[in-house]
């Protein structure tokens, strides 16, 4: 396959990749990242007597790729994660244990402290 065709295929793969939304909060030496699956932003999740608002104010900010989200989770002091994909990424990357995951309805929620 020619280089131009390979580049085009890589560009298409990036366009098809599902992203995350991230808001980064810095205060002195404390870095907190709020990450959610892009499809969760702007929704309210109901379950177990709890309503979880995945708001633009808390989670909205920049769009992040999987690699960017993983890098942020590895370097922050606190991570607030909402969404099945972002939580599974943290678990698969050994950043947290499955036992720490909570569910609101069918949606995973996880907080990581270091």
N, C-alpha and C positions, 0 to 999 in steps of 0.2 A: 504494500500500500504506500502511496506517495505521502510525503510529509504534509502537504496541504490537506489531503483527505483525513489524515490522522488528527491534525489540528481541529478540523471541522467536527469530527466525532467527539473530541474532548470538549469542545465548546457546547455541543448538544447535551453531553452528559452533565455539564455544569448547570445548564438551564433546567434540566430535569431533576436535579438534586433538590430535595426538600430541605429547607433551611430552618433556622431558629431565630428568635428575636432575643436581643440582649440589651440590658441596661447595666452600665458599670457605674458603681458609686465608690468614690474615693474620699476617705477622711483620714488625714495623717497617714499612718502606715497600713491602715485597714482598707482592703479592697474587697468589696462585695459585688458579686455578679448575680443578676436576676435573669434567668434563661427560661424560655418556654418554646415549645413547638410552634412553628409559625401558624399552623391552623388553629391553635388555641387562643391566640391573641384576640382580645375583644369579646371573649365569651365568658359566661358565668356557668360554672359547673356546680351541680347540685348532687348531694349525696350524704348519707349518714348524719342528717340534721345540720349540714354545713353548706353554705354557699360560698364558693371560691371564685372571686372575680379576677380574671386574668386581664388586668387593665393595661391600657397604653401607658398610664402614669408610672406603673410599677415595672412592667416588662418591656414596654415599647422603647425603642431606641434604634439600634442598628440591627441589620440582618447579618447573621453569622453562618458560615459554613460549618460542617461537622468538625473539620480540623481546627477552625477558629474557636468554636465552642469548647472543644476538648482542651485546647491550650489555656483558655480562660479558666476552666474548672481546675486545671492543675496548678495555676499560679495564684488564685485568689485565696483569701482567708475564710470567706463565707460565700456559699453558693445556694441560691434559692432556685429550685428546678421544678417546673410544672410541665407535664406532658409525658406520654409513654415513651416517645423516642429519645428525648433528652435524658430522662431518668435511666433508660436502658443503656444509653451510651456511657453514663457514669458508672453503672454496675459492671458493664462489659470491660471497662477500662480500669477496674479495681480501685475506683475512687470512693466507693461506698459499698456496704453490704445490702443484699436484698431485704434483710430484716428491717432496715431503716426506712424502707419505702412505705408510704401511706397511700391510701386510695380515697379519692373523693369521687363517688360514682365509679366510673370506669377509668378515671384519669389518675395517673401516678403523680405523687408529690414527694419531694425529697429535699432536705436541708443538709448541707455539708458544712461542718465547722472544723477549722484547723487551729 
